[in-house]
């Protein structure tokens, strides 16, 4: 899993699970349930009800954004179909 932000043409990786030093073998194939929470610029990423990333400070400083989801695998693996289902974006900063 990689969590990153890009603002003003500058990319910043917030979390990458220690890759490439750790986790080079990848993850098991399965259904992942993700929840991304943004409150007043702070960010949390939950995977299967486990908190995987939490910013301690404001990391998002923009009013609008694109959500980019991607799955990748080793080039020797057979083609797979990936579905991103039940994606919902809400403005938690609203009253």
Jmol script that loads the backbone (N, CA, C; Angstrom):
load data "model"
ATOM      1  N   UNK A   1       0.845  -1.173   0.000  1.00  0.00           N
ATOM      2  CA  UNK A   1       0.000   0.000   0.000  1.00  0.00           C
ATOM      3  C   UNK A   1       0.888   1.233   0.000  1.00  0.00           C
ATOM      4  N   UNK A   2       0.530   2.175  -0.830  1.00  0.00           N
ATOM      5  CA  UNK A   2       1.225   3.453  -0.872  1.00  0.00           C
ATOM      6  C   UNK A   2       0.189   4.552  -0.656  1.00  0.00           C
ATOM      7  N   UNK A   3       0.487   5.454   0.269  1.00  0.00           N
ATOM      8  CA  UNK A   3      -0.340   6.633   0.501  1.00  0.00           C
ATOM      9  C   UNK A   3       0.523   7.831   0.148  1.00  0.00           C
ATOM     10  N   UNK A   4       0.035   8.664  -0.753  1.00  0.00           N
ATOM     11  CA  UNK A   4       0.806   9.825  -1.154  1.00  0.00           C
ATOM     12  C   UNK A   4      -0.086  10.996  -1.500  1.00  0.00           C
ATOM     13  N   UNK A   5       0.505  12.154  -1.538  1.00  0.00           N
ATOM     14  CA  UNK A   5      -0.196  13.362  -1.961  1.00  0.00           C
ATOM     15  C   UNK A   5       0.649  14.064  -3.008  1.00  0.00           C
ATOM     16  N   UNK A   6      -0.033  14.746  -3.905  1.00  0.00           N
ATOM     17  CA  UNK A   6       0.638  15.559  -4.915  1.00  0.00           C
ATOM     18  C   UNK A   6      -0.057  16.906  -4.918  1.00  0.00           C
ATOM     19  N   UNK A   7       0.711  17.939  -4.687  1.00  0.00           N
ATOM     20  CA  UNK A   7       0.150  19.282  -4.641  1.00  0.00           C
ATOM     21  C   UNK A   7       1.145  20.239  -5.270  1.00  0.00           C
ATOM     22  N   UNK A   8       0.661  21.054  -6.197  1.00  0.00           N
ATOM     23  CA  UNK A   8       1.516  22.016  -6.869  1.00  0.00           C
ATOM     24  C   UNK A   8       2.647  21.356  -7.642  1.00  0.00           C
ATOM     25  N   UNK A   9       2.406  20.146  -8.155  1.00  0.00           N
ATOM     26  CA  UNK A   9       3.414  19.427  -8.919  1.00  0.00           C
ATOM     27  C   UNK A   9       4.438  18.692  -8.074  1.00  0.00           C
ATOM     28  N   UNK A  10       4.310  18.753  -6.758  1.00  0.00           N
ATOM     29  CA  UNK A  10       5.258  18.089  -5.864  1.00  0.00           C
ATOM     30  C   UNK A  10       4.595  16.858  -5.250  1.00  0.00           C
ATOM     31  N   UNK A  11       5.231  15.699  -5.417  1.00  0.00           N
ATOM     32  CA  UNK A  11       4.719  14.458  -4.857  1.00  0.00           C
ATOM     33  C   UNK A  11       5.411  14.147  -3.542  1.00  0.00           C
ATOM     34  N   UNK A  12       4.623  13.613  -2.611  1.00  0.00           N
ATOM     35  CA  UNK A  12       5.178  13.227  -1.324  1.00  0.00           C
ATOM     36  C   UNK A  12       4.558  11.904  -0.904  1.00  0.00           C
ATOM     37  N   UNK A  13       5.397  10.919  -0.615  1.00  0.00           N
ATOM     38  CA  UNK A  13       4.926   9.636  -0.112  1.00  0.00           C
ATOM     39  C   UNK A  13       4.747   9.744   1.388  1.00  0.00           C
ATOM     40  N   UNK A  14       3.548   9.416   1.856  1.00  0.00           N
ATOM     41  CA  UNK A  14       3.249   9.471   3.279  1.00  0.00           C
ATOM     42  C   UNK A  14       3.460   8.105   3.942  1.00  0.00           C
ATOM     43  N   UNK A  15       3.193   7.031   3.213  1.00  0.00           N
ATOM     44  CA  UNK A  15       3.333   5.672   3.741  1.00  0.00           C
ATOM     45  C   UNK A  15       3.553   4.721   2.575  1.00  0.00           C
ATOM     46  N   UNK A  16       4.497   3.780   2.727  1.00  0.00           N
ATOM     47  CA  UNK A  16       4.702   2.760   1.684  1.00  0.00           C
ATOM     48  C   UNK A  16       5.036   1.402   2.282  1.00  0.00           C
ATOM     49  N   UNK A  17       4.722   1.210   3.553  1.00  0.00           N
ATOM     50  CA  UNK A  17       4.929  -0.050   4.266  1.00  0.00           C
ATOM     51  C   UNK A  17       6.383  -0.522   4.227  1.00  0.00           C
ATOM     52  N   UNK A  18       7.333   0.407   4.077  1.00  0.00           N
ATOM     53  CA  UNK A  18       8.739   0.057   4.093  1.00  0.00           C
ATOM     54  C   UNK A  18       9.305  -0.463   2.782  1.00  0.00           C
ATOM     55  N   UNK A  19       8.502  -0.450   1.719  1.00  0.00           N
ATOM     56  CA  UNK A  19       8.953  -0.949   0.417  1.00  0.00           C
ATOM     57  C   UNK A  19      10.038  -0.035  -0.121  1.00  0.00           C
ATOM     58  N   UNK A  20      11.057  -0.500  -0.785  1.00  0.00           N
ATOM     59  CA  UNK A  20      11.296  -1.879  -1.238  1.00  0.00           C
ATOM     60  C   UNK A  20      12.090  -2.738  -0.264  1.00  0.00           C
ATOM     61  N   UNK A  21      12.468  -2.211   0.908  1.00  0.00           N
ATOM     62  CA  UNK A  21      13.231  -3.016   1.859  1.00  0.00           C
ATOM     63  C   UNK A  21      12.371  -4.147   2.418  1.00  0.00           C
ATOM     64  N   UNK A  22      11.123  -3.831   2.765  1.00  0.00           N
ATOM     65  CA  UNK A  22      10.185  -4.838   3.284  1.00  0.00           C
ATOM     66  C   UNK A  22       9.044  -5.023   2.306  1.00  0.00           C
ATOM     67  N   UNK A  23       8.447  -6.195   2.330  1.00  0.00           N
ATOM     68  CA  UNK A  23       7.224  -6.438   1.578  1.00  0.00           C
ATOM     69  C   UNK A  23       7.394  -6.663   0.095  1.00  0.00           C
ATOM     70  N   UNK A  24       8.584  -7.030  -0.356  1.00  0.00           N
ATOM     71  CA  UNK A  24       8.799  -7.233  -1.789  1.00  0.00           C
ATOM     72  C   UNK A  24       7.987  -8.413  -2.324  1.00  0.00           C
ATOM     73  N   UNK A  25       7.608  -9.336  -1.449  1.00  0.00           N
ATOM     74  CA  UNK A  25       6.830 -10.495  -1.892  1.00  0.00           C
ATOM     75  C   UNK A  25       5.386 -10.123  -2.202  1.00  0.00           C
ATOM     76  N   UNK A  26       4.965  -8.950  -1.777  1.00  0.00           N
ATOM     77  CA  UNK A  26       3.610  -8.488  -2.067  1.00  0.00           C
ATOM     78  C   UNK A  26       2.608  -8.987  -1.050  1.00  0.00           C
ATOM     79  N   UNK A  27       1.356  -8.841  -1.394  1.00  0.00           N
ATOM     80  CA  UNK A  27       0.256  -9.217  -0.506  1.00  0.00           C
ATOM     81  C   UNK A  27      -0.508 -10.379  -1.105  1.00  0.00           C
ATOM     82  N   UNK A  28      -1.220 -11.069  -0.242  1.00  0.00           N
ATOM     83  CA  UNK A  28      -2.095 -12.146  -0.718  1.00  0.00           C
ATOM     84  C   UNK A  28      -3.273 -11.534  -1.470  1.00  0.00           C
ATOM     85  N   UNK A  29      -3.755 -12.249  -2.454  1.00  0.00           N
ATOM     86  CA  UNK A  29      -4.925 -11.806  -3.206  1.00  0.00           C
ATOM     87  C   UNK A  29      -6.153 -11.985  -2.332  1.00  0.00           C
ATOM     88  N   UNK A  30      -7.000 -10.982  -2.313  1.00  0.00           N
ATOM     89  CA  UNK A  30      -8.213 -11.081  -1.524  1.00  0.00           C
ATOM     90  C   UNK A  30      -9.000  -9.791  -1.591  1.00  0.00           C
ATOM     91  N   UNK A  31     -10.126  -9.800  -0.941  1.00  0.00           N
ATOM     92  CA  UNK A  31     -10.990  -8.624  -0.889  1.00  0.00           C
ATOM     93  C   UNK A  31     -10.465  -7.712   0.210  1.00  0.00           C
ATOM     94  N   UNK A  32     -10.245  -6.460  -0.129  1.00  0.00           N
ATOM     95  CA  UNK A  32      -9.777  -5.469   0.827  1.00  0.00           C
ATOM     96  C   UNK A  32     -10.876  -4.424   1.012  1.00  0.00           C
ATOM     97  N   UNK A  33     -11.153  -4.100   2.238  1.00  0.00           N
ATOM     98  CA  UNK A  33     -12.138  -3.070   2.549  1.00  0.00           C
ATOM     99  C   UNK A  33     -11.378  -1.846   3.046  1.00  0.00           C
ATOM    100  N   UNK A  34     -11.423  -0.774   2.259  1.00  0.00           N
ATOM    101  CA  UNK A  34     -10.681   0.442   2.575  1.00  0.00           C
ATOM    102  C   UNK A  34     -11.616   1.558   3.003  1.00  0.00           C
ATOM    103  N   UNK A  35     -11.180   2.314   3.984  1.00  0.00           N
ATOM    104  CA  UNK A  35     -11.876   3.520   4.403  1.00  0.00           C
ATOM    105  C   UNK A  35     -10.821   4.607   4.499  1.00  0.00           C
ATOM    106  N   UNK A  36     -11.038   5.699   3.781  1.00  0.00           N
ATOM    107  CA  UNK A  36     -10.131   6.842   3.795  1.00  0.00           C
ATOM    108  C   UNK A  36     -10.863   7.996   4.454  1.00  0.00           C
ATOM    109  N   UNK A  37     -10.296   8.514   5.533  1.00  0.00           N
ATOM    110  CA  UNK A  37     -10.933   9.569   6.306  1.00  0.00           C
ATOM    111  C   UNK A  37     -10.058  10.814   6.253  1.00  0.00           C
ATOM    112  N   UNK A  38     -10.679  11.940   5.920  1.00  0.00           N
ATOM    113  CA  UNK A  38      -9.972  13.218   5.900  1.00  0.00           C
ATOM    114  C   UNK A  38     -10.764  14.201   6.748  1.00  0.00           C
ATOM    115  N   UNK A  39     -10.117  14.710   7.782  1.00  0.00           N
ATOM    116  CA  UNK A  39     -10.754  15.702   8.658  1.00  0.00           C
ATOM    117  C   UNK A  39      -9.794  16.854   8.880  1.00  0.00           C
ATOM    118  N   UNK A  40     -10.206  18.032   8.424  1.00  0.00           N
ATOM    119  CA  UNK A  40      -9.421  19.249   8.596  1.00  0.00           C
ATOM    120  C   UNK A  40      -7.978  19.081   8.140  1.00  0.00           C
ATOM    121  N   UNK A  41      -7.795  18.344   7.058  1.00  0.00           N
ATOM    122  CA  UNK A  41      -6.479  18.167   6.463  1.00  0.00           C
ATOM    123  C   UNK A  41      -5.690  16.980   6.972  1.00  0.00           C
ATOM    124  N   UNK A  42      -6.129  16.358   8.059  1.00  0.00           N
ATOM    125  CA  UNK A  42      -5.473  15.145   8.561  1.00  0.00           C
ATOM    126  C   UNK A  42      -6.070  13.941   7.838  1.00  0.00           C
ATOM    127  N   UNK A  43      -5.314  12.874   7.745  1.00  0.00           N
ATOM    128  CA  UNK A  43      -5.704  11.733   6.919  1.00  0.00           C
ATOM    129  C   UNK A  43      -5.551  10.432   7.694  1.00  0.00           C
ATOM    130  N   UNK A  44      -6.527   9.543   7.525  1.00  0.00           N
ATOM    131  CA  UNK A  44      -6.449   8.179   8.037  1.00  0.00           C
ATOM    132  C   UNK A  44      -6.782   7.224   6.898  1.00  0.00           C
ATOM    133  N   UNK A  45      -6.099   6.079   6.866  1.00  0.00           N
ATOM    134  CA  UNK A  45      -6.407   5.020   5.914  1.00  0.00           C
ATOM    135  C   UNK A  45      -6.596   3.734   6.712  1.00  0.00           C
ATOM    136  N   UNK A  46      -7.779   3.165   6.597  1.00  0.00           N
ATOM    137  CA  UNK A  46      -8.133   1.921   7.269  1.00  0.00           C
ATOM    138  C   UNK A  46      -8.240   0.814   6.224  1.00  0.00           C
ATOM    139  N   UNK A  47      -7.700  -0.345   6.536  1.00  0.00           N
ATOM    140  CA  UNK A  47      -7.812  -1.507   5.661  1.00  0.00           C
ATOM    141  C   UNK A  47      -8.319  -2.672   6.492  1.00  0.00           C
ATOM    142  N   UNK A  48      -9.463  -3.201   6.107  1.00  0.00           N
ATOM    143  CA  UNK A  48     -10.076  -4.320   6.838  1.00  0.00           C
ATOM    144  C   UNK A  48     -10.155  -4.027   8.339  1.00  0.00           C
ATOM    145  N   UNK A  49     -10.632  -2.822   8.652  1.00  0.00           N
ATOM    146  CA  UNK A  49     -10.861  -2.354  10.018  1.00  0.00           C
ATOM    147  C   UNK A  49      -9.580  -2.199  10.846  1.00  0.00           C
ATOM    148  N   UNK A  50      -8.417  -2.151  10.179  1.00  0.00           N
ATOM    149  CA  UNK A  50      -7.145  -1.911  10.837  1.00  0.00           C
ATOM    150  C   UNK A  50      -6.599  -0.575  10.359  1.00  0.00           C
ATOM    151  N   UNK A  51      -6.218   0.293  11.287  1.00  0.00           N
ATOM    152  CA  UNK A  51      -5.650   1.576  10.921  1.00  0.00           C
ATOM    153  C   UNK A  51      -4.259   1.351  10.338  1.00  0.00           C
ATOM    154  N   UNK A  52      -4.085   1.652   9.039  1.00  0.00           N
ATOM    155  CA  UNK A  52      -2.822   1.420   8.341  1.00  0.00           C
ATOM    156  C   UNK A  52      -1.967   2.682   8.275  1.00  0.00           C
ATOM    157  N   UNK A  53      -2.609   3.839   8.259  1.00  0.00           N
ATOM    158  CA  UNK A  53      -1.874   5.108   8.209  1.00  0.00           C
ATOM    159  C   UNK A  53      -2.700   6.179   8.903  1.00  0.00           C
ATOM    160  N   UNK A  54      -2.020   7.022   9.671  1.00  0.00           N
ATOM    161  CA  UNK A  54      -2.665   8.178  10.280  1.00  0.00           C
ATOM    162  C   UNK A  54      -1.656   9.317  10.322  1.00  0.00           C
ATOM    163  N   UNK A  55      -2.023  10.431   9.721  1.00  0.00           N
ATOM    164  CA  UNK A  55      -1.140  11.592   9.777  1.00  0.00           C
ATOM    165  C   UNK A  55      -1.294  12.237  11.145  1.00  0.00           C
ATOM    166  N   UNK A  56      -0.204  12.701  11.668  1.00  0.00           N
ATOM    167  CA  UNK A  56      -0.239  13.378  12.967  1.00  0.00           C
ATOM    168  C   UNK A  56      -0.484  14.869  12.807  1.00  0.00           C
ATOM    169  N   UNK A  57      -0.333  15.344  11.573  1.00  0.00           N
ATOM    170  CA  UNK A  57      -0.546  16.759  11.304  1.00  0.00           C
ATOM    171  C   UNK A  57      -1.360  16.898  10.019  1.00  0.00           C
ATOM    172  N   UNK A  58      -1.647  18.111   9.664  1.00  0.00           N
ATOM    173  CA  UNK A  58      -2.377  18.414   8.429  1.00  0.00           C
ATOM    174  C   UNK A  58      -1.486  18.075   7.236  1.00  0.00           C
ATOM    175  N   UNK A  59      -1.938  17.157   6.379  1.00  0.00           N
ATOM    176  CA  UNK A  59      -1.156  16.774   5.202  1.00  0.00           C
ATOM    177  C   UNK A  59      -1.854  17.155   3.903  1.00  0.00           C
ATOM    178  N   UNK A  60      -3.115  17.547   4.027  1.00  0.00           N
ATOM    179  CA  UNK A  60      -3.885  17.934   2.851  1.00  0.00           C
ATOM    180  C   UNK A  60      -4.212  19.412   2.967  1.00  0.00           C
ATOM    181  N   UNK A  61      -3.743  20.192   1.998  1.00  0.00           N
ATOM    182  CA  UNK A  61      -3.959  21.627   2.052  1.00  0.00           C
ATOM    183  C   UNK A  61      -4.615  22.153   0.796  1.00  0.00           C
ATOM    184  N   UNK A  62      -5.634  21.466   0.315  1.00  0.00           N
ATOM    185  CA  UNK A  62      -6.320  21.897  -0.894  1.00  0.00           C
ATOM    186  C   UNK A  62      -7.808  21.685  -0.722  1.00  0.00           C
ATOM    187  N   UNK A  63      -8.593  22.365  -1.550  1.00  0.00           N
ATOM    188  CA  UNK A  63     -10.048  22.316  -1.422  1.00  0.00           C
ATOM    189  C   UNK A  63     -10.704  21.215  -2.246  1.00  0.00           C
ATOM    190  N   UNK A  64     -10.037  20.746  -3.301  1.00  0.00           N
ATOM    191  CA  UNK A  64     -10.591  19.667  -4.113  1.00  0.00           C
ATOM    192  C   UNK A  64      -9.465  18.700  -4.454  1.00  0.00           C
ATOM    193  N   UNK A  65      -9.848  17.452  -4.779  1.00  0.00           N
ATOM    194  CA  UNK A  65      -8.833  16.423  -5.010  1.00  0.00           C
ATOM    195  C   UNK A  65      -9.368  15.351  -5.953  1.00  0.00           C
ATOM    196  N   UNK A  66      -8.466  14.545  -6.465  1.00  0.00           N
ATOM    197  CA  UNK A  66      -8.790  13.350  -7.222  1.00  0.00           C
ATOM    198  C   UNK A  66      -8.405  12.147  -6.370  1.00  0.00           C
ATOM    199  N   UNK A  67      -9.231  11.123  -6.377  1.00  0.00           N
ATOM    200  CA  UNK A  67      -8.920   9.874  -5.705  1.00  0.00           C
ATOM    201  C   UNK A  67      -8.443   8.900  -6.773  1.00  0.00           C
ATOM    202  N   UNK A  68      -7.217   8.401  -6.637  1.00  0.00           N
ATOM    203  CA  UNK A  68      -6.601   7.534  -7.631  1.00  0.00           C
ATOM    204  C   UNK A  68      -6.353   6.183  -6.993  1.00  0.00           C
ATOM    205  N   UNK A  69      -7.031   5.143  -7.457  1.00  0.00           N
ATOM    206  CA  UNK A  69      -6.877   3.790  -6.941  1.00  0.00           C
ATOM    207  C   UNK A  69      -6.207   2.939  -8.007  1.00  0.00           C
ATOM    208  N   UNK A  70      -5.219   2.156  -7.602  1.00  0.00           N
ATOM    209  CA  UNK A  70      -4.481   1.344  -8.570  1.00  0.00           C
ATOM    210  C   UNK A  70      -4.089   0.026  -7.923  1.00  0.00           C
ATOM    211  N   UNK A  71      -4.113  -1.045  -8.690  1.00  0.00           N
ATOM    212  CA  UNK A  71      -3.609  -2.337  -8.251  1.00  0.00           C
ATOM    213  C   UNK A  71      -2.542  -2.745  -9.238  1.00  0.00           C
ATOM    214  N   UNK A  72      -1.421  -3.215  -8.753  1.00  0.00           N
ATOM    215  CA  UNK A  72      -0.365  -3.675  -9.651  1.00  0.00           C
ATOM    216  C   UNK A  72       0.122  -5.031  -9.178  1.00  0.00           C
ATOM    217  N   UNK A  73       0.737  -5.768 -10.098  1.00  0.00           N
ATOM    218  CA  UNK A  73       1.268  -7.078  -9.748  1.00  0.00           C
ATOM    219  C   UNK A  73       2.518  -7.338 -10.582  1.00  0.00           C
ATOM    220  N   UNK A  74       3.184  -8.406 -10.258  1.00  0.00           N
ATOM    221  CA  UNK A  74       4.404  -8.782 -10.971  1.00  0.00           C
ATOM    222  C   UNK A  74       4.093  -9.056 -12.435  1.00  0.00           C
ATOM    223  N   UNK A  75       5.004  -8.718 -13.313  1.00  0.00           N
ATOM    224  CA  UNK A  75       4.762  -8.861 -14.758  1.00  0.00           C
ATOM    225  C   UNK A  75       4.624 -10.308 -15.195  1.00  0.00           C
ATOM    226  N   UNK A  76       5.079 -11.263 -14.396  1.00  0.00           N
ATOM    227  CA  UNK A  76       4.970 -12.680 -14.770  1.00  0.00           C
ATOM    228  C   UNK A  76       3.643 -13.301 -14.371  1.00  0.00           C
ATOM    229  N   UNK A  77       2.829 -12.588 -13.636  1.00  0.00           N
ATOM    230  CA  UNK A  77       1.550 -13.130 -13.200  1.00  0.00           C
ATOM    231  C   UNK A  77       0.519 -13.006 -14.312  1.00  0.00           C
ATOM    232  N   UNK A  78      -0.455 -13.921 -14.357  1.00  0.00           N
ATOM    233  CA  UNK A  78      -1.507 -13.814 -15.376  1.00  0.00           C
ATOM    234  C   UNK A  78      -2.383 -12.581 -15.131  1.00  0.00           C
ATOM    235  N   UNK A  79      -3.043 -12.159 -16.186  1.00  0.00           N
ATOM    236  CA  UNK A  79      -3.923 -10.984 -16.090  1.00  0.00           C
ATOM    237  C   UNK A  79      -5.037 -11.257 -15.074  1.00  0.00           C
ATOM    238  N   UNK A  80      -5.433 -10.207 -14.361  1.00  0.00           N
ATOM    239  CA  UNK A  80      -6.504 -10.311 -13.374  1.00  0.00           C
ATOM    240  C   UNK A  80      -7.487  -9.176 -13.577  1.00  0.00           C
ATOM    241  N   UNK A  81      -8.668  -9.372 -13.060  1.00  0.00           N
ATOM    242  CA  UNK A  81      -9.661  -8.317 -13.055  1.00  0.00           C
ATOM    243  C   UNK A  81      -9.715  -7.728 -11.652  1.00  0.00           C
ATOM    244  N   UNK A  82      -9.719  -6.415 -11.569  1.00  0.00           N
ATOM    245  CA  UNK A  82      -9.765  -5.733 -10.280  1.00  0.00           C
ATOM    246  C   UNK A  82     -11.005  -4.858 -10.256  1.00  0.00           C
ATOM    247  N   UNK A  83     -11.750  -4.925  -9.180  1.00  0.00           N
ATOM    248  CA  UNK A  83     -12.943  -4.109  -9.015  1.00  0.00           C
ATOM    249  C   UNK A  83     -12.759  -3.195  -7.808  1.00  0.00           C
ATOM    250  N   UNK A  84     -13.109  -1.953  -7.962  1.00  0.00           N
ATOM    251  CA  UNK A  84     -13.203  -1.026  -6.845  1.00  0.00           C
ATOM    252  C   UNK A  84     -14.679  -0.755  -6.668  1.00  0.00           C
ATOM    253  N   UNK A  85     -15.233  -1.259  -5.597  1.00  0.00           N
ATOM    254  CA  UNK A  85     -16.673  -1.226  -5.389  1.00  0.00           C
ATOM    255  C   UNK A  85     -16.982  -0.419  -4.130  1.00  0.00           C
ATOM    256  N   UNK A  86     -18.152   0.174  -4.123  1.00  0.00           N
ATOM    257  CA  UNK A  86     -18.646   0.902  -2.958  1.00  0.00           C
ATOM    258  C   UNK A  86     -17.711   2.053  -2.584  1.00  0.00           C
ATOM    259  N   UNK A  87     -17.295   2.815  -3.568  1.00  0.00           N
ATOM    260  CA  UNK A  87     -16.457   3.993  -3.330  1.00  0.00           C
ATOM    261  C   UNK A  87     -17.381   5.173  -3.047  1.00  0.00           C
ATOM    262  N   UNK A  88     -17.163   5.826  -1.909  1.00  0.00           N
ATOM    263  CA  UNK A  88     -18.006   6.945  -1.512  1.00  0.00           C
ATOM    264  C   UNK A  88     -17.106   8.068  -1.003  1.00  0.00           C
ATOM    265  N   UNK A  89     -17.354   9.266  -1.454  1.00  0.00           N
ATOM    266  CA  UNK A  89     -16.601  10.427  -0.996  1.00  0.00           C
ATOM    267  C   UNK A  89     -17.570  11.377  -0.321  1.00  0.00           C
ATOM    268  N   UNK A  90     -17.235  11.764   0.901  1.00  0.00           N
ATOM    269  CA  UNK A  90     -18.088  12.687   1.650  1.00  0.00           C
ATOM    270  C   UNK A  90     -17.254  13.837   2.161  1.00  0.00           C
ATOM    271  N   UNK A  91     -17.856  14.976   2.277  1.00  0.00           N
ATOM    272  CA  UNK A  91     -17.191  16.154   2.834  1.00  0.00           C
ATOM    273  C   UNK A  91     -17.427  16.165   4.334  1.00  0.00           C
ATOM    274  N   UNK A  92     -16.402  15.729   5.097  1.00  0.00           N
ATOM    275  CA  UNK A  92     -16.533  15.670   6.544  1.00  0.00           C
ATOM    276  C   UNK A  92     -16.324  17.006   7.210  1.00  0.00           C
ATOM    277  N   UNK A  93     -15.888  17.998   6.424  1.00  0.00           N
ATOM    278  CA  UNK A  93     -15.671  19.329   6.982  1.00  0.00           C
ATOM    279  C   UNK A  93     -16.940  20.172   6.970  1.00  0.00           C
ATOM    280  N   UNK A  94     -17.988  19.644   6.358  1.00  0.00           N
ATOM    281  CA  UNK A  94     -19.245  20.381   6.305  1.00  0.00           C
ATOM    282  C   UNK A  94     -19.911  20.382   7.670  1.00  0.00           C
ATOM    283  N   UNK A  95     -20.685  21.411   7.959  1.00  0.00           N
ATOM    284  CA  UNK A  95     -21.399  21.451   9.259  1.00  0.00           C
ATOM    285  C   UNK A  95     -22.460  20.371   9.344  1.00  0.00           C
TER     286      UNK A  95
END
end "model"
wireframe off; spacefill off
backbone 0.3
color backbone group
